[in-house]
Amino acid sequence: RFPEVFEGYEAMGKAAHAGGPLDAKTRELVKLGMTIGARLEGATHSHVHKALAAGATAKEIRHAAVLAISTLGPPNTVMALVWVDDVLEAKSRS
């Protein structure tokens, strides 16, 4: 219903990704950390997929998730690892 808004949102995201020195894999691991911190299950799933597409390994993705433990605590970290494994285990079965 609001294509101009979506186009602006997409342009902002592209500019943020292109606006600095981080490579695609690092950017996706950072974004994964943000989605975990915000407790966004769907976005966590999405950024696991994007991190894989950018060349991150399952081990690197799980490490990014476990880094939450000292900031978010064990329960939130376990939650994040479950969300991460939702994607990683589905990928390994396919």
N, C-alpha and C positions, 0 to 999 in steps of 0.2 A: 504493500500500500504506500510505502514511502521510499521509493527507489533512490531519491537524492540523499536521504539520510544514510541509507546503507552504503551508497557509493562513497560518501564522506567518511564513514566509519572505516571502510576498506582502505581508502587512501591514507588515512591517519595511521593505520596499522602497517601498511607498506612503508611509509616514511619513517616510522619508528624502527622498523627492522633494518632499513637501509642507512639509517642515520648514525651508525657507530661502527666500531671495529670488531664486534663479536661475530664469530662465524655462526652459521645456521644451527649447528648442533648445540653450541653453547647457548644460543638464544632460546632454543626449545627447552633445554634443561632448566634455564632460569624461569621461563614461563611455566614449566611444570611445577617448580617450587612455589610460584605465586598461586597457582590453582590449588595446590595442596594447602597452603596457608589460609586461603579463603574458603576452604572446605567445599570446593565446587567439583562434585563427582563427574559430571558430564565433561567439564572442561579438562579435568585430569585425564580422563580417557582420551580426549581429543589430543592433548599435548603428548601423551605417550605415543600415540600414532605418529604425530608430527616429529617427535624426537627420533623414532625409529626411521622414518623417511629421511631425516637429516643425517643419518649415519650413527646414531647412538646405539650402543649395545644394551641388552637387557641388564647386564651388570651395572653399567653406568646409570641407567634409568633408576634401578633399585637403589643405588648409592645416593642419587639425588633425592629420592624419597626419604631414605633413612636419615638424611641430614636434618630433617624436621624434628628429630627427637629432642634435641637440646633446647629448641625454641617452642615447639608446640606440645611436647610431652609424648609419653609412650602411647596413650590411647589414640591420639590423632595420627601418630606415625603408623600404627597398626592399621587404622582406617585407610590411610594413604597407600600403604603397601597392598592392601586388599584391592583397591581401585586400580593400582598399577598392574597387579597380577591378573585382574579381569582381562586386560588387553593382552599382556604378554603370554598368558597361558592359552588364550584363544588363538593367538598368532602361531604358537608352537604346535597346536593341533591341526592347523590348516595347511 
